[in-house]
Amino acid sequence: MGKSKGKPGAQPLSERDKAYEKRIKELEAKVLQAEIKAEAYDEMINIAEAKFGIKIRTDVDDKQ
């Protein structure tokens, strides 16, 4: 009998639950990758603004 993760005495995970857990882990990895990518783009913009002395980002109030 396989052990389940979680609380002691918990029921073993069904195949559907295992598939959900796998999908959750995949989505968490994609979110982490997207966050890292966003941080990298933000830093590239910071560097470009500093190096070239131009404003790349606009203020939200400017769009009115």
C-alpha positions, 0 to 999 in steps of 0.5 A: 500500500502506497504512502500518501503525502500530507496528514498522517492517516490520510487516504492514498491519492487517487489517480485524478488527485495525482494528475491534479498535483502534477498539473499544479506543480507544472503551473507553479513552475511556469509561474516562477519562470514568468516571474523570473522573466518579468524581473529580467525584463524590468532590469533590462529596462532599468539598465537601458534607461540608465545607459542611454538616458531615456525614459522607456516606461511611462507613468499611468497618469500620462495615458489619460 
